[in-house]
Amino acid sequence: MACELYDFAWYASHFWTLSDKAGQIVTFNMTRTQRALDREYMRQIDGRGFVRLNVLKLRQGGVTTWATGRATHAVQTQPITALTLAHDDKMPAVWLGRCKAWRDQTPTEVRPVIGVTQRNELSYDKMPSRYYVGSAGGTFPGMGDTIRFLHLSEVGSWDKAPVHVDPSTVLYDLAPALPTGGMRLGTVILRESTGKMVGDWWHRAWMDGKDSGSEFCNIFLPWYLQEEYRDDASEVLQRTPYELDMARYALAEFDVEITDAQLAWRRNGIRQDPYFGNIDEWACRYPAFEEEAFLSPGLALYTREQVDSARRTIREPADRVNIQGLGTPELAGFEANPSGEMLVWEWPNEHCHYVIGADCQWGDKDTADFDSAYVQCLETSRKVAKIKGRYPLNVWGWKLAALGHKYNLAALAPERNAKAADGLMPLLQGNVADWRYPNIWIRTDDVSLKGHRPQDYGWLTNNHTKGELIAFSQHATTEESYDWCDEAAVNQMATIITHEDLSIGAPVGMNDDDWMASMITSYVSHKVRPHTNLYVEPGTVKELTDWEHRVAEHVDAMDEIDHRETGGEVEW
């Protein structure tokens, strides 16, 4: 039995009970939602020895019950301090009472001896261990202890009415109590909430969890994991396209076959108070796809179908490197580094042609975008590399030139707005250092060009050209011919909105640098490709580009006209 005591699932199901939604007392057997969450918890414990987890959840999915159960199990079997913070001042007393009841249900031979039971604390003498429960809007108990299990509940609601507490401030205050570095082994930090708004603290934390460099991992828990969400299926005579798409996703990602009874429950819920047909508000609380969990503060620019299409192009990079060196960019070195500034999906092919599109950072020190650039191969239409960071303009220009030299003297299309035009373009054009980049892209169909003046080089972003980028990206994504490739770019693309002033970009507090750089790269590649003698592998038949197809169709049409006008005799 000693080994089983450390198995939470065994411990809870053998010793503890719960009150279910019908008010019946039942054994604490984990639901499908809780089991999915527990598997991720154990994956992290077994894989790296500690847990850092963002949980984006449905409403009433039992996540908080599972988390407080996990914390209670931890303090009953280990000499540690745990802390749960709720968003509601009323919840700590309720949760602490439930944890004490679980302790009382534990058999006497393994039940820990209570030392102190206070308003915010349950402690055990001989372990010794403590479990504090507080709220974001109140005081934080346990600040003098080392907290090895931290549970933040409904953290997405903390910065909303009526609490109005910035979660970052709470985490700053807690930081001294949380082990770091090598002391993290055995520690747990759980952040869980339903979604709220795109761009708020919880959304930014969730998006950060998608970054491969983040300490936190994400788990999304959709509504159809909850088995009891069912209703009379007789009204579901035919499934809508959305429901069919949802069913395919549920089966592929969660191995769940959505039934008509589940669809009936969803349809009825959307019709009733307080939603009354507001599908967006419903989906925010009972999401089927993670993008639905966060309400947009404006009109979303891309449809869910386009975002899904973009996600299907995401690939893991083959290498990460730093671009280093002094002197001229063509002598730069590309040194392997697991956290390097440059992602490489494919190293250059000596026969291929490449385009680089770059976005330059804007804003003040705290809100500025990053410098971001992508490399795209004209022969394959695939993104092959990316560099991102915050650099002085002279360093950014040098790294872009080094990247261009590495990829066969790629056509370089850096944004030339304002600061970039004043500092970046003169450097690339050879007016500052003792080198110049010889292949800066010129927009040849720009009617304002007059003899290729210095200010005509690179990409100028204005309302007209930004509209071109967006229209191209929307169309190509729908046609599944756009290679977004990079998860960071897709994550940004999914958040882009039309603001109240009709401007288009990221929500307040978020960046759109990867999105812009990706669009510039793909659009310029689209413009350059028809004028490039693309490489074809020997022995293969060259596939015509869209532009070449149009030329061929035009020639065929002219031949047909000549044929009719000359009675079948074509004059050359």
C-alpha positions as CSV (number, residue, x, y, z in Angstrom):
1,M,0.0,0.0,0.0
2,A,3.0,2.3,0.6
3,C,3.6,2.9,-3.1
4,E,-0.1,3.5,-3.8
5,L,-0.2,6.3,-1.3
6,Y,1.9,8.4,-3.7
7,D,-0.5,7.7,-6.6
8,F,-3.0,10.5,-6.6
9,A,-5.6,8.7,-8.8
10,W,-5.5,5.7,-6.4
11,Y,-5.4,7.8,-3.3
12,A,-8.4,9.9,-4.3
13,S,-10.6,7.1,-5.6
14,H,-10.0,4.9,-2.5
15,F,-10.3,7.5,0.3
16,W,-12.2,10.6,-0.9
17,T,-15.7,11.6,-2.1
18,L,-17.3,14.5,-3.9
19,S,-20.7,16.0,-4.4
20,D,-21.6,15.7,-8.1
21,K,-23.7,18.2,-10.1
22,A,-26.8,16.4,-9.1
23,G,-25.9,16.8,-5.4
24,Q,-25.1,13.1,-5.0
25,I,-22.1,12.0,-2.9
26,V,-19.8,10.0,-5.2
27,T,-16.3,8.5,-5.1
28,F,-13.6,10.9,-6.3
29,N,-12.9,9.1,-9.6
30,M,-11.4,11.4,-12.2
31,T,-13.5,12.5,-15.2
32,R,-12.2,12.3,-18.7
33,T,-11.3,16.0,-18.5
34,Q,-9.4,15.5,-15.3
35,R,-7.7,12.4,-16.6
36,A,-6.4,14.4,-19.6
37,L,-5.1,17.0,-17.3
38,D,-3.5,14.5,-15.0
39,R,-1.7,12.8,-17.9
40,E,0.0,16.1,-18.8
41,Y,0.9,16.6,-15.1
42,M,2.5,13.2,-14.9
43,R,4.2,13.6,-18.3
44,Q,6.0,16.7,-16.9
45,I,6.8,15.1,-13.6
46,D,8.3,12.0,-15.2
47,G,10.0,13.9,-18.1
48,R,11.6,16.9,-16.3
49,G,10.8,16.5,-12.6
50,F,8.6,19.6,-12.1
51,V,5.4,21.0,-13.5
52,R,4.7,24.3,-15.2
53,L,1.3,24.2,-16.7
54,N,-1.2,26.6,-18.3
55,V,-4.7,25.1,-18.4
56,L,-7.2,26.7,-20.8
57,K,-10.4,25.1,-19.8
58,L,-14.2,24.8,-20.3
59,R,-16.5,26.0,-17.5
60,Q,-17.5,23.5,-14.8
61,G,-15.0,21.0,-16.0
62,G,-13.7,20.0,-12.5
63,V,-10.3,21.5,-13.1
64,T,-10.2,23.4,-9.8
65,T,-11.4,20.3,-7.9
66,W,-8.6,18.3,-9.5
67,A,-6.0,21.0,-8.7
68,T,-7.0,21.4,-5.0
69,G,-7.2,17.6,-4.8
70,R,-3.6,17.4,-6.1
71,A,-2.4,20.0,-3.7
72,T,-4.2,18.3,-0.7
73,H,-2.6,14.9,-1.7
74,A,0.8,16.6,-2.0
75,V,0.7,18.1,1.6
76,Q,-0.7,14.9,3.0
77,T,2.2,12.8,1.6
78,Q,5.1,15.2,1.5
79,P,6.7,17.8,3.8
80,I,5.9,20.8,1.6
81,T,3.9,24.1,1.5
82,A,1.1,24.5,-1.1
83,L,-0.8,27.7,-1.9
84,T,-4.0,28.1,-3.9
85,L,-5.2,31.6,-4.9
86,A,-8.8,32.0,-6.1
87,H,-10.2,35.1,-7.9
88,D,-13.2,35.2,-5.5
89,D,-12.9,36.1,-1.8
90,K,-15.6,33.7,-0.9
91,M,-13.9,30.6,-2.3
92,P,-10.9,30.1,0.1
93,A,-13.2,29.1,3.0
94,V,-15.2,26.7,0.8
95,W,-12.1,25.0,-0.7
96,L,-10.2,24.8,2.7
97,G,-13.3,23.1,4.2
98,R,-13.4,20.6,1.4
99,C,-9.6,19.8,1.9
100,K,-10.2,19.3,5.6
101,A,-13.1,16.9,4.8
102,W,-10.8,14.9,2.5
103,R,-8.3,14.7,5.3
104,D,-11.0,13.4,7.6
105,Q,-12.0,10.8,5.1
106,T,-8.4,9.5,4.8
107,P,-7.9,6.3,6.9
108,T,-6.5,6.8,10.4
109,E,-3.4,4.8,9.8
110,V,-2.2,7.2,7.0
111,R,-4.1,10.3,8.0
112,P,-1.8,13.2,8.9
113,V,-2.2,14.9,12.3
114,I,-3.7,18.4,12.1
115,G,-1.5,21.1,13.7
116,V,-3.4,24.3,12.8
117,T,-6.7,25.0,11.2
118,Q,-7.1,28.7,10.6
119,R,-9.2,30.7,8.2
120,N,-6.6,30.5,5.4
121,E,-4.4,27.6,6.5
122,L,-4.5,23.8,7.1
123,S,-1.2,22.4,8.5
124,Y,0.0,19.0,9.6
125,D,2.4,18.6,12.6
126,K,4.4,15.5,12.0
127,M,4.8,15.8,8.2
128,P,5.3,18.9,8.6
129,S,3.4,20.5,5.8
130,R,0.9,23.4,5.1
131,Y,-1.8,24.2,2.7
132,Y,-2.7,27.9,2.4
133,V,-5.8,29.1,0.4
134,G,-6.2,32.8,-0.4
135,S,-7.5,35.1,-3.1
136,A,-6.0,37.4,-5.6
137,G,-8.0,40.3,-4.2
138,G,-7.0,39.6,-0.6
139,T,-3.9,38.9,1.4
140,F,-1.4,36.2,0.3
141,P,-0.8,33.7,3.1
142,G,2.3,31.6,3.2
143,M,4.6,34.4,2.0
144,G,7.3,33.5,4.6
145,D,7.4,29.9,3.4
146,T,9.0,28.2,0.4
147,I,6.0,27.3,-1.8
148,R,6.5,24.1,-3.7
149,F,3.0,23.8,-5.1
150,L,1.3,26.9,-6.4
151,H,-2.2,26.8,-7.9
152,L,-3.6,30.0,-9.5
153,S,-7.4,29.5,-10.2
154,E,-9.3,31.5,-12.8
155,V,-6.3,33.7,-13.3
156,G,-8.0,35.1,-16.5
157,S,-10.5,36.9,-14.2
158,W,-8.0,38.5,-11.9
159,D,-7.6,41.7,-14.0
160,K,-11.3,42.0,-14.6
161,A,-14.1,43.5,-12.5
162,P,-14.6,43.2,-9.6
163,V,-11.1,42.0,-8.7
164,H,-8.9,44.3,-10.8
165,V,-5.6,42.8,-9.8
166,D,-2.7,42.4,-12.3
167,P,-1.6,38.8,-12.1
168,S,2.0,39.9,-12.9
169,T,2.0,41.9,-9.6
170,V,0.9,38.9,-7.7
171,L,3.6,36.8,-9.3
172,Y,6.2,39.4,-8.5
173,D,5.2,39.3,-4.9
174,L,5.3,35.5,-4.9
175,A,8.6,35.2,-6.7
176,P,10.9,35.1,-3.6
177,A,8.9,32.1,-2.2
178,L,9.1,30.0,-5.4
179,P,12.2,27.8,-6.0
180,T,14.1,28.3,-9.2
181,G,16.9,26.7,-11.2
182,G,18.1,23.4,-9.8
183,M,15.7,23.7,-6.8
184,R,12.6,23.4,-9.1
185,L,12.6,19.6,-8.9
186,G,9.4,18.4,-7.4
187,T,7.7,21.8,-7.6
188,V,4.4,22.6,-9.3
189,I,2.9,25.8,-10.7
190,L,-0.6,25.5,-12.2
191,R,-2.3,28.4,-13.9
192,E,-5.9,27.6,-14.9
193,S,-8.8,29.6,-16.3
194,T,-11.4,29.9,-18.9
195,G,-10.5,32.3,-21.7
196,K,-11.5,36.0,-21.6
197,M,-10.1,38.5,-24.1
198,V,-7.5,38.4,-26.8
199,G,-4.5,40.5,-25.6
200,D,-5.2,40.3,-21.8
201,W,-2.7,38.9,-19.3
202,W,-4.0,35.3,-19.5
203,H,-4.1,35.3,-23.3
204,R,-0.5,36.6,-23.4
205,A,0.5,33.9,-20.9
206,W,-1.2,31.2,-23.0
207,M,0.5,32.5,-26.2
208,D,3.9,32.5,-24.4
209,G,3.3,28.9,-23.4
210,K,3.3,28.0,-27.1
211,D,6.9,29.3,-27.4
212,S,9.4,26.4,-27.4
213,G,11.6,28.5,-25.1
214,S,8.9,28.9,-22.4
215,E,9.1,27.1,-19.1
216,F,5.4,26.6,-19.2
217,C,3.5,24.1,-21.3
218,N,-0.1,24.5,-22.4
219,I,-3.1,22.1,-22.3
220,F,-6.4,22.9,-23.8
221,L,-9.6,21.2,-22.4
222,P,-12.6,21.6,-24.8
223,W,-16.2,21.1,-23.7
224,Y,-16.8,17.7,-25.3
225,L,-14.3,16.1,-22.9
226,Q,-17.0,16.3,-20.2
227,E,-19.1,13.2,-20.5
228,E,-22.3,14.5,-18.8
229,Y,-22.8,17.3,-21.3
230,R,-25.6,15.5,-23.2
231,D,-29.2,16.2,-24.1
232,D,-32.0,14.7,-26.2
233,A,-30.5,13.9,-29.5
234,S,-33.8,13.7,-31.5
235,E,-33.5,17.3,-32.8
236,V,-30.1,16.7,-34.4
237,L,-31.3,15.5,-37.8
238,Q,-28.3,16.9,-39.7
239,R,-24.9,18.2,-38.6
240,T,-23.8,21.6,-39.7
241,P,-20.4,22.1,-41.5
242,Y,-19.0,23.6,-38.2
243,E,-20.2,20.5,-36.2
244,L,-18.6,18.2,-38.8
245,D,-15.3,20.1,-38.6
246,M,-15.5,20.0,-34.8
247,A,-16.2,16.3,-34.8
248,R,-13.1,15.6,-37.0
249,Y,-10.9,17.8,-34.7
250,A,-12.2,16.1,-31.5
251,L,-11.4,12.7,-32.9
252,A,-8.0,13.6,-34.3
253,E,-6.8,15.6,-31.3
254,F,-8.6,14.0,-28.3
255,D,-9.8,10.6,-29.5
256,V,-13.4,11.7,-28.7
257,E,-16.3,10.7,-31.0
258,I,-18.8,13.6,-30.5
259,T,-22.4,12.2,-30.4
260,D,-25.6,13.8,-31.5
261,A,-26.6,14.0,-27.8
262,Q,-23.5,16.2,-27.1
263,L,-24.4,18.4,-30.1
264,A,-28.0,18.7,-28.8
265,W,-26.6,19.9,-25.5
266,R,-24.5,22.5,-27.2
267,R,-27.3,23.8,-29.4
268,N,-29.7,24.0,-26.4
269,G,-27.1,25.8,-24.3
270,I,-26.5,28.5,-27.0
271,R,-30.2,29.2,-27.2
272,Q,-30.8,29.7,-23.5
273,D,-30.1,32.4,-20.9
274,P,-27.6,34.1,-20.7
275,Y,-26.4,33.5,-24.3
276,F,-29.6,33.8,-26.3
277,G,-27.9,32.8,-29.5
278,N,-24.6,34.6,-29.0
279,I,-22.3,31.9,-30.2
280,D,-19.1,33.8,-29.5
281,E,-20.0,34.3,-25.8
282,W,-20.9,30.6,-25.6
283,A,-17.7,29.4,-27.3
284,C,-15.6,31.6,-25.0
285,R,-16.8,29.5,-22.0
286,Y,-17.3,26.2,-23.8
287,P,-14.7,26.2,-26.5
288,A,-14.3,23.5,-29.1
289,F,-11.1,25.0,-30.5
290,E,-8.6,27.0,-28.5
291,E,-9.0,30.1,-30.7
292,E,-12.7,30.3,-29.6
293,A,-11.7,30.6,-25.9
294,F,-10.7,34.2,-26.2
295,L,-13.1,36.9,-27.3
296,S,-11.6,39.3,-29.8
297,P,-11.7,43.0,-28.8
298,G,-12.3,43.7,-32.5
299,L,-13.3,42.0,-35.7
300,A,-11.0,39.0,-36.4
301,L,-9.2,39.5,-39.7
302,Y,-8.7,35.8,-40.5
303,T,-11.4,33.1,-40.3
304,R,-11.0,30.0,-38.2
305,E,-10.7,28.0,-41.4
306,Q,-7.8,30.2,-42.5
307,V,-6.1,29.9,-39.1
308,D,-6.5,26.1,-39.3
309,S,-5.1,26.1,-42.8
310,A,-2.1,28.1,-41.6
311,R,-1.5,25.8,-38.6
312,R,-1.2,22.8,-41.0
313,T,1.9,24.3,-42.5
314,I,3.8,24.6,-39.1
315,R,7.1,22.7,-39.0
316,E,9.7,22.3,-36.4
317,P,13.1,23.9,-37.4
318,A,16.0,21.6,-38.1
319,D,18.6,23.9,-36.5
320,R,19.0,27.0,-34.3
321,V,22.0,29.2,-34.7
322,N,23.4,32.7,-34.0
323,I,24.8,34.9,-36.7
324,Q,28.2,36.1,-35.6
325,G,31.3,37.9,-36.9
326,L,33.0,41.2,-37.6
327,G,33.7,43.0,-40.8
328,T,31.8,42.4,-44.0
329,P,28.5,40.4,-43.8
330,E,29.6,37.8,-46.4
331,L,32.2,36.6,-43.8
332,A,29.6,36.0,-41.1
333,G,29.6,32.7,-39.2
334,F,26.5,30.7,-38.3
335,E,27.1,29.0,-35.0
336,A,24.8,26.3,-33.5
337,N,23.0,27.4,-30.4
338,P,19.9,25.7,-28.9
339,S,18.4,29.1,-28.1
340,G,19.8,30.9,-31.1
341,E,18.3,33.9,-32.8
342,M,17.9,32.1,-36.1
343,L,15.6,29.2,-36.9
344,V,16.6,27.1,-39.9
345,W,14.2,24.8,-41.6
346,E,16.4,24.3,-44.7
347,W,19.9,25.4,-45.3
348,P,20.5,27.0,-48.8
349,N,20.5,24.9,-52.0
350,E,23.3,26.3,-54.2
351,H,20.9,26.2,-57.2
352,C,18.0,27.9,-55.7
353,H,16.8,31.5,-55.4
354,Y,15.7,33.2,-52.2
355,V,13.8,36.3,-50.9
356,I,14.1,37.9,-47.5
357,G,11.4,40.1,-46.1
358,A,12.0,42.0,-42.8
359,D,9.9,43.9,-40.3
360,C,11.7,46.5,-38.1
361,Q,10.9,47.1,-34.5
362,W,8.6,50.0,-33.5
363,G,7.3,51.5,-30.3
364,D,8.9,52.4,-27.0
365,K,11.2,50.2,-24.9
366,D,8.5,48.2,-23.3
367,T,6.0,47.8,-26.1
368,A,8.2,47.7,-29.2
369,D,7.9,44.9,-31.7
370,F,10.9,42.8,-32.5
371,D,13.0,42.8,-35.6
372,S,11.9,39.8,-37.6
373,A,12.8,38.4,-41.0
374,Y,12.0,35.3,-43.0
375,V,13.7,33.6,-45.9
376,Q,11.6,32.0,-48.6
377,C,12.8,29.7,-51.5
378,L,11.4,30.7,-54.9
379,E,11.7,27.2,-56.3
380,T,9.7,25.5,-53.5
381,S,7.6,28.5,-52.2
382,R,8.6,27.3,-48.7
383,K,9.9,29.4,-45.8
384,V,13.4,28.1,-45.0
385,A,14.8,30.4,-42.2
386,K,13.9,33.1,-39.7
387,I,15.8,35.6,-37.6
388,K,14.3,37.5,-34.7
389,G,15.5,39.8,-31.9
390,R,15.9,43.4,-30.8
391,Y,18.9,45.0,-32.4
392,P,20.4,48.5,-33.1
393,L,19.7,49.4,-36.7
394,N,23.3,48.9,-37.7
395,V,23.4,45.4,-36.2
396,W,20.1,44.5,-37.7
397,G,21.2,45.6,-41.2
398,W,24.5,43.7,-40.9
399,K,22.6,40.5,-39.9
400,L,20.1,40.9,-42.7
401,A,23.0,41.3,-45.2
402,A,24.8,38.2,-43.7
403,L,21.6,36.2,-44.1
404,G,21.2,37.4,-47.7
405,H,24.8,36.4,-48.5
406,K,24.2,33.0,-46.9
407,Y,21.1,32.3,-49.0
408,N,22.7,32.9,-52.4
409,L,22.6,36.7,-52.4
410,A,18.8,36.7,-51.7
411,A,16.6,39.6,-52.8
412,L,16.3,41.6,-49.6
413,A,13.1,43.5,-48.9
414,P,13.4,45.3,-45.5
415,E,10.7,47.6,-44.4
416,R,11.8,51.1,-45.1
417,N,9.4,53.2,-43.0
418,A,10.7,56.0,-40.8
419,K,13.6,54.8,-38.6
420,A,14.4,52.0,-41.0
421,A,14.6,54.3,-43.9
422,D,16.8,56.8,-42.0
423,G,19.2,54.2,-40.5
424,L,18.8,50.8,-42.1
425,M,18.7,51.6,-45.8
426,P,21.7,53.9,-45.9
427,L,23.7,51.1,-44.3
428,L,22.6,48.5,-46.8
429,Q,23.2,50.8,-49.7
430,G,26.8,51.4,-48.7
431,N,26.5,55.0,-47.5
432,V,27.7,54.2,-43.9
433,A,30.1,51.3,-43.7
434,D,32.7,49.9,-46.0
435,W,30.3,47.3,-47.5
436,R,27.0,47.4,-49.2
437,Y,24.3,44.7,-50.0
438,P,24.0,44.4,-53.7
439,N,20.5,42.9,-54.1
440,I,18.0,45.1,-52.3
441,W,14.5,44.6,-53.7
442,I,12.9,47.4,-55.7
443,R,9.1,47.5,-56.2
444,T,9.2,47.8,-60.0
445,D,5.4,48.2,-60.3
446,D,5.3,51.2,-58.0
447,V,4.1,54.1,-60.1
448,S,6.0,56.5,-57.8
449,L,9.4,55.2,-58.9
450,K,11.4,57.6,-60.9
451,G,14.8,56.3,-61.8
452,H,15.2,54.1,-58.7
453,R,16.0,56.7,-56.1
454,P,17.5,55.5,-52.8
455,Q,14.2,55.9,-51.1
456,D,12.6,53.5,-53.6
457,Y,14.5,50.4,-52.3
458,G,12.9,48.0,-49.8
459,W,9.3,47.6,-48.7
460,L,7.2,50.7,-47.8
461,T,4.3,49.9,-45.5
462,N,1.3,52.2,-45.9
463,N,-2.5,51.7,-45.9
464,H,-2.4,50.7,-49.6
465,T,0.5,48.3,-49.4
466,K,-0.6,46.8,-46.1
467,G,-3.9,46.1,-47.7
468,E,-2.1,44.3,-50.5
469,L,-0.2,42.1,-48.1
470,I,-3.4,41.2,-46.2
471,A,-5.4,40.4,-49.3
472,F,-2.6,38.2,-50.6
473,S,-2.2,36.4,-47.3
474,Q,-5.9,35.8,-46.9
475,H,-6.3,34.5,-50.5
476,A,-3.2,32.3,-50.5
477,T,-4.0,30.9,-47.0
478,T,-7.5,30.0,-48.2
479,E,-6.0,28.3,-51.3
480,E,-3.5,26.5,-49.1
481,S,-0.6,27.9,-51.1
482,Y,0.8,30.1,-48.3
483,D,3.6,28.5,-46.3
484,W,3.3,30.2,-42.8
485,C,5.7,27.5,-41.5
486,D,6.5,29.2,-38.2
487,E,4.2,28.7,-35.2
488,A,4.9,32.2,-33.8
489,A,3.7,33.8,-37.1
490,V,0.6,31.7,-37.1
491,N,-0.1,32.5,-33.4
492,Q,0.1,36.3,-34.2
493,M,-1.9,35.9,-37.4
494,A,-4.7,34.3,-35.4
495,T,-4.9,37.4,-33.1
496,I,-5.0,40.2,-35.8
497,I,-8.1,42.3,-35.6
498,T,-9.7,45.4,-37.1
499,H,-9.8,48.0,-34.3
500,E,-12.5,50.5,-33.6
501,D,-10.6,53.2,-35.6
502,L,-10.5,50.7,-38.6
503,S,-6.8,50.2,-38.3
504,I,-5.6,46.6,-38.6
505,G,-3.0,44.9,-36.3
506,A,-2.5,43.1,-33.1
507,P,-4.6,43.8,-30.0
508,V,-3.2,46.3,-27.5
509,G,-0.2,44.8,-25.6
510,M,0.6,42.3,-28.4
511,N,3.0,42.3,-31.3
512,D,2.6,41.6,-35.0
513,D,6.2,41.6,-36.2
514,D,6.3,37.9,-37.3
515,W,3.0,38.3,-39.1
516,M,4.2,41.4,-41.0
517,A,7.6,39.9,-41.8
518,S,6.0,36.7,-43.1
519,M,3.6,38.6,-45.3
520,I,6.3,40.9,-46.8
521,T,8.4,37.8,-47.5
522,S,5.6,35.9,-49.2
523,Y,4.3,38.8,-51.2
524,V,7.7,39.9,-52.5
525,S,8.5,36.3,-53.4
526,H,5.2,36.3,-55.3
527,K,6.4,39.4,-57.2
528,V,9.9,38.3,-57.9
529,R,9.2,34.7,-58.9
530,P,7.8,35.4,-62.4
531,H,11.0,37.3,-63.3
532,T,13.4,34.6,-62.1
533,N,14.8,31.8,-64.1
534,L,13.9,29.1,-61.6
535,Y,16.1,26.0,-61.2
536,V,14.7,22.7,-62.3
537,E,16.2,19.4,-61.3
538,P,17.8,17.6,-64.3
539,G,15.4,15.1,-65.8
540,T,12.3,16.7,-64.4
541,V,9.5,18.5,-66.2
542,K,9.4,22.2,-65.2
543,E,6.0,23.1,-63.7
544,L,4.7,26.5,-64.9
545,T,4.2,29.2,-62.4
546,D,0.8,31.0,-62.2
547,W,2.3,33.9,-64.1
548,E,3.7,31.6,-66.8
549,H,0.3,29.9,-67.0
550,R,-1.3,33.3,-67.6
551,V,1.2,34.1,-70.3
552,A,0.6,30.7,-72.0
553,E,-3.2,31.3,-71.9
554,H,-2.7,34.7,-73.4
555,V,-0.6,33.3,-76.2
556,D,-3.2,30.5,-76.9
557,A,-5.9,33.1,-77.0
558,M,-4.0,35.3,-79.5
559,D,-3.4,32.2,-81.6
560,E,-7.1,31.4,-81.6
561,I,-7.9,35.0,-82.8
562,D,-5.3,34.7,-85.6
563,H,-6.7,31.4,-86.6
564,R,-10.2,32.8,-87.0
565,E,-9.1,36.0,-88.7
566,T,-6.9,34.2,-91.3
567,G,-9.2,31.3,-92.0
568,G,-6.9,28.8,-90.3
569,E,-3.6,30.1,-91.7
570,V,-1.6,31.6,-88.9
571,E,0.7,34.4,-90.0
572,W,4.0,34.8,-88.1
